[in-house]
Amino acid sequence: MSPSADAAAPASTSGPPLAPLIAAQLKFLLSNPSLPVKVGQIWSGCRNGRYADRFALAIPFCLDYVYWDFLYNALYPKVAPDVVFGPGDEEFQPLVDYDDAGNGDKSCLARWDIRDPRGLLNLVEELRLLYIEYQKKRVAEVDDTRLKFEVDTVLAKEGIEVCMVPLTDRPDEVKFAVPLLDLDLKQLVPGCPWKFPQKIHLQAIFPVSRSYSSVSSAPRLKLISTPEMKSFFSVDAVKLPAWVDGMCMAEYILALEDDLNNQVVEASASIGSRRRFIEALAPAFGRPLEADPILCRNATVLSISGIFTFLVHFIIPLQFPRQQPILTLQSSQHCNSQGIPITSSQINDYPWSPRWDPMEMVERIYDFLADECQNFKKFCSDGVPPTK
């Protein structure tokens, strides 16, 4: 299942274009955000073919990607593509299993129509579901008492994915991807721009042990979220509960979800605190020029000291008010040699207490900037290139 997700290659732009009907199916697949597939190399099966007719896809699975090649035939575009699965998955033969079970007519390939742009998406989704079941079966066959118990107790959880991780320099591993928190975050964040549910997963990696031990080593644990959610709640800042000797995954997940739920609710409440801070800027600085109206993560105000005008950019952390905003000053009158407005380094060494009310927080920042802006003005004047 390697390389990692970050190594998924961008689409190749060299060579002939994809045949139109094939291109329509690939475009429809890539436009479906519920399954964030990436396309890698695109090439032609003929040396001097007019059209490309095959490509590599990186398909999300178990918090990583699997890499499959889809081989159409531009000379016979109405024929469904062949699929070449990744190394190590030689036993994954979904169509053979369908035929053996007498369910071949249930496959989308039985109704394949190249003119239907949804055809490739349906095929990828079908194969991915079959691959999930294939990996569950592989893990269930592992000769490890502890892993068998974990599989029996957690695989019934909806949405869970699991896979074997073969290694050459140490024992093989089993990776679990467990979805957490069945929460409707749109209710917690009114007006949020997310079109699809945001998810948090627990990744747990267990080494495969051939012998039973009364004290098993703890799995490697990590929280992973969808990228958009990081603007609301950072899983990187979550301190995971300790894994106690004798604990199982089902028990750990219950404790983790309870703790995580409280932190997500607290993150939602923090939006209100950040909003009140932004509203408190107006009496001292005037109405902000711009501000994040939904998550309230940033704001910008215009400030004046004598004839010196400058912008103050506020970056408000997720942990506000425990963590104070980061300030950056930007001159409205000075540019560097590249014509870019001169800015200060980030500032967070001003007086601060999370116990102050928003008005006092802003007043302390205002008083601090009354002196700091003079230092910044001198810095700008010294940094302006001399005129010729």
C-alpha positions in Angstrom: 0.0 0.0 0.0 3.0 2.2 -0.3 4.1 4.9 -1.1 2.3 7.1 1.4 -0.6 9.4 0.6 1.6 12.4 0.3 3.5 10.7 -2.5 0.4 10.5 -4.8 1.7 11.8 -8.1 -0.1 14.6 -10.0 -1.5 13.8 -13.4 1.0 13.7 -16.2 0.4 16.3 -18.9 2.7 14.9 -21.5 1.6 12.6 -24.3 -1.7 12.4 -26.2 -5.0 13.3 -24.6 -7.4 10.8 -23.2 -10.0 9.5 -25.6 -13.1 11.7 -25.1 -15.4 9.1 -23.5 -12.7 7.9 -21.2 -11.8 11.5 -20.3 -15.5 12.2 -19.4 -15.5 9.2 -17.0 -12.2 10.3 -15.3 -13.4 13.9 -15.0 -16.6 12.8 -13.3 -14.6 10.6 -10.9 -12.2 13.4 -9.9 -15.1 15.9 -9.4 -16.7 13.7 -6.7 -15.3 15.1 -3.4 -16.8 12.3 -1.3 -14.0 10.0 -2.7 -10.9 12.1 -3.1 -9.1 10.0 -5.8 -5.8 11.3 -7.3 -4.7 10.5 -10.8 -1.1 9.7 -11.6 0.5 8.8 -14.9 -1.6 8.9 -18.0 -0.4 7.0 -21.1 -1.4 5.2 -24.3 -1.4 1.5 -24.8 -0.2 2.1 -28.4 3.2 3.4 -29.3 1.9 6.1 -31.6 -1.7 6.1 -30.5 -3.8 9.2 -31.1 -5.4 9.0 -27.7 -4.2 7.9 -24.2 -6.4 5.2 -22.8 -4.9 4.2 -19.4 -4.0 5.8 -16.2 -2.9 5.1 -12.6 -5.2 6.1 -9.7 -4.4 6.7 -6.0 -7.5 5.6 -4.1 -8.0 6.4 -0.5 -8.0 3.5 1.9 -7.3 3.1 5.6 -5.9 6.6 5.9 -3.5 6.0 3.0 -3.8 5.2 -0.7 -3.8 2.1 -2.8 -2.5 2.4 -6.3 -4.3 0.7 -9.2 -3.9 1.0 -13.0 -7.0 1.2 -15.1 -6.4 0.0 -18.7 -9.0 1.0 -21.3 -8.6 0.3 -25.0 -8.9 3.4 -27.2 -9.6 1.1 -30.3 -12.5 -0.5 -28.4 -13.7 2.2 -26.1 -17.0 0.5 -25.3 -15.2 -2.3 -23.5 -14.8 -1.9 -19.7 -11.3 -1.3 -18.5 -9.0 -4.0 -17.1 -7.7 -3.2 -13.6 -4.2 -4.0 -12.3 -4.0 -4.0 -8.5 -0.9 -3.2 -6.5 2.0 -5.5 -5.6 1.1 -7.9 -2.7 -2.5 -8.0 -3.7 -2.3 -10.9 -6.1 -5.0 -12.8 -4.1 -7.5 -9.9 -4.5 -9.6 -11.2 -7.4 -13.0 -9.6 -6.9 -14.5 -10.7 -10.3 -13.5 -14.3 -9.7 -15.1 -14.2 -6.2 -18.3 -12.7 -7.8 -18.5 -15.5 -10.3 -17.9 -18.2 -7.6 -20.7 -16.7 -5.5 -23.0 -16.5 -8.5 -23.3 -12.7 -8.1 -21.6 -11.6 -11.3 -24.7 -9.9 -12.5 -24.6 -7.6 -9.5 -21.4 -5.9 -10.6 -21.6 -2.6 -12.3 -19.5 -4.2 -15.1 -22.5 -6.3 -16.0 -24.2 -3.0 -17.0 -21.1 -1.2 -18.3 -21.8 1.7 -20.6 -18.9 3.9 -21.7 -21.4 6.7 -22.4 -22.4 6.9 -18.8 -19.9 9.3 -17.1 -20.6 7.7 -13.7 -19.2 4.3 -14.9 -15.7 4.7 -13.6 -16.8 6.1 -10.3 -19.2 3.2 -9.8 -16.4 0.8 -10.6 -13.9 2.4 -8.3 -16.4 2.5 -5.4 -17.4 -1.1 -6.0 -13.8 -2.4 -6.1 -12.9 -0.3 -3.0 -15.7 -1.8 -0.9 -14.6 -5.3 -2.0 -11.0 -4.4 -1.2 -12.1 -3.4 2.3 -13.7 -6.8 2.9 -10.6 -8.5 1.4 -8.3 -6.8 3.8 -10.6 -7.6 6.8 -10.5 -11.2 5.8 -6.7 -11.2 5.6 -6.4 -9.6 9.1 -8.9 -12.1 10.5 -6.6 -15.0 9.4 -3.6 -13.6 11.2 -2.2 -16.1 13.8 -2.2 -13.7 16.7 -4.5 -14.2 19.7 -4.5 -10.6 20.7 -5.3 -9.3 17.2 -8.0 -11.8 16.7 -9.7 -10.4 19.8 -9.3 -6.8 18.6 -10.7 -7.7 15.2 -13.7 -9.5 16.8 -14.5 -6.6 19.1 -14.1 -3.6 16.8 -14.7 -4.6 13.2 -18.4 -4.3 13.7 -18.1 -0.5 14.2 -19.5 1.2 11.1 -16.9 2.7 8.7 -13.9 1.0 10.2 -11.1 -0.1 7.8 -8.2 -2.4 8.5 -5.2 -3.7 6.5 -2.1 -5.8 6.7 1.2 -3.9 6.5 3.9 -6.3 5.3 7.4 -5.4 6.4 10.8 -6.8 5.6 13.0 -5.7 8.5 10.5 -6.4 11.4 7.3 -8.3 12.1 4.3 -7.4 10.0 1.8 -5.0 11.3 -2.0 -4.5 11.2 -3.4 -1.0 10.8 -6.8 0.1 12.0 -8.6 3.3 10.8 -11.4 3.9 13.2 -13.9 6.8 12.6 -14.7 8.7 15.8 -17.4 11.1 16.9 -20.7 10.9 15.1 -21.2 14.6 15.4 -22.9 17.1 13.0 -20.3 19.8 13.0 -22.5 22.1 11.0 -24.7 22.5 14.0 -21.6 23.4 16.1 -20.3 25.8 13.6 -23.2 27.8 12.1 -22.5 29.1 8.6 -19.5 26.8 8.1 -18.5 26.3 4.5 -18.0 22.5 4.7 -20.1 20.8 2.1 -19.3 17.3 3.3 -19.0 15.7 6.8 -15.7 16.4 8.5 -14.2 13.3 10.1 -11.7 12.4 12.8 -10.1 8.9 12.7 -8.0 7.0 15.2 -5.1 5.2 13.5 -3.9 2.3 15.5 -1.0 0.1 14.4 -0.4 -3.3 16.1 2.6 -5.5 15.5 1.8 -9.1 14.6 3.0 -11.4 17.4 3.2 -15.2 16.9 3.3 -15.9 20.6 0.8 -15.0 23.3 2.0 -12.6 26.0 0.1 -11.5 29.1 1.5 -8.0 28.7 1.2 -6.9 25.1 2.9 -3.8 23.8 0.8 -0.8 23.2 -0.2 0.1 19.6 1.1 3.2 17.9 -1.8 5.7 18.1 -2.4 8.8 16.1 -5.4 11.1 15.4 -6.0 12.1 11.8 -8.7 14.5 10.6 -9.9 15.8 7.2 -7.8 18.9 6.2 -10.7 21.4 6.4 -11.4 20.5 10.0 -8.0 21.8 11.1 -9.2 25.3 10.8 -11.8 24.6 13.6 -10.1 21.9 15.7 -6.5 20.7 15.6 -6.2 17.0 16.4 -2.4 17.6 16.6 -3.0 19.5 19.8 -5.0 16.6 21.4 -3.2 14.7 24.1 -4.2 11.1 23.7 -5.2 9.1 26.8 -2.6 6.6 28.0 -2.9 3.0 26.8 -3.1 1.0 30.0 -1.7 -2.6 30.2 -4.5 -5.1 29.4 -6.6 -2.5 27.6 -8.4 -3.3 24.3 -9.3 -1.1 21.4 -13.0 -1.1 22.1 -12.3 0.1 25.7 -9.8 2.7 24.5 -12.2 4.1 21.8 -14.9 4.7 24.4 -12.6 6.7 26.6 -11.1 8.6 23.7 -14.5 9.6 22.2 -15.7 10.9 25.5 -12.6 13.1 25.9 -12.6 14.1 22.3 -16.3 15.1 22.4 -15.7 17.5 25.3 -12.7 19.1 23.4 -14.8 19.5 20.2 -17.6 21.2 22.2 -15.0 23.4 23.8 -13.6 24.3 20.4 -17.1 25.3 19.3 -17.4 27.6 22.4 -14.0 29.1 21.6 -15.5 30.6 18.4 -17.8 32.7 20.5 -14.8 33.9 22.6 -12.8 34.8 19.4 -15.9 36.6 18.0 -16.2 38.8 21.1 -12.6 39.7 20.9 -12.9 40.8 17.3 -16.0 42.9 18.3 -14.0 44.5 21.1 -11.5 45.8 18.5 -13.9 48.5 17.2 -13.9 50.9 20.2 -10.1 51.1 20.3 -9.0 50.6 16.7 -12.1 51.3 14.7 -14.1 48.8 12.8 -11.9 46.0 11.4 -11.1 46.3 7.6 -11.6 42.6 7.4 -12.4 39.6 9.7 -13.2 36.0 9.5 -17.0 35.9 10.1 -17.4 32.2 10.7 -14.4 30.7 12.6 -13.1 34.1 13.7 -9.5 33.2 13.2 -8.2 36.5 11.9 -8.9 40.2 11.7 -7.1 43.3 10.3 -7.4 46.9 11.6 -6.0 50.2 10.3 -4.0 52.2 12.9 -2.5 55.7 12.9 0.3 57.2 14.9 0.8 60.8 13.9 1.3 60.7 10.1 2.4 57.0 10.2 -0.4 54.6 9.1 -0.1 50.9 9.4 -2.2 47.7 9.5 -2.4 45.4 12.4 -3.1 41.8 11.5 -4.5 39.5 14.3 -4.1 35.7 14.0 -6.3 34.3 16.7 -5.3 30.7 17.7 -7.7 27.8 18.2 -6.7 27.7 21.9 -7.9 31.3 22.5 -8.0 32.8 25.1 -5.5 30.4 26.7 -3.1 31.4 23.9 -3.0 35.0 22.9 -3.4 36.4 19.3 -0.3 36.8 17.2 0.2 40.3 15.8 1.9 41.4 12.6 2.3 45.1 11.7 2.3 46.2 8.0 3.2 49.6 6.9 0.9 51.5 4.5 3.7 53.9 3.5 6.9 51.8 3.2 7.9 49.1 0.7 11.1 47.1 0.3 13.2 47.0 -2.9 10.8 44.5 -4.4 7.8 46.8 -3.9 6.3 44.7 -1.2 4.9 46.4 1.9 7.3 46.1 4.9 6.0 44.0 7.7 7.2 43.2 11.2 8.0 39.8 12.6 5.2 38.1 14.5 4.6 39.6 17.9 3.3 37.7 21.0 5.3 39.2 23.9 2.7 41.8 24.9 0.8 41.8 28.2 -1.9 39.1 28.3 -4.1 37.2 30.6 -6.9 34.7 29.6 -8.8 35.9 32.6 -9.3 39.5 31.2 -12.5 40.4 29.5 -12.2 41.1 25.7 -12.3 44.9 26.2 -9.3 44.8 28.6 -7.4 42.5 26.3 -7.8 44.9 23.4 -7.0 48.0 25.6 -3.7 46.3 26.7 -2.8 45.6 23.1 -3.6 49.1 22.1 -1.4 50.6 24.8 1.4 48.2 23.8 1.2 49.2 20.2 1.4 52.9 21.0 5.0 52.3 21.9 5.7 49.4 19.5 4.6 51.3 16.4 7.4 53.8 17.0 10.0 51.0 16.8 8.2 49.6 13.7 8.2 53.1 12.1 12.0 53.4 12.6 12.5 49.8 11.3 10.5 50.8 8.1 12.4 54.0 7.6 15.7 52.2 7.9 14.6 49.5 5.6 13.4 51.7 2.7 16.0 51.7 -0.2 17.5 55.2 -0.9 16.1 57.1 -3.9 18.4 57.7 -6.8 
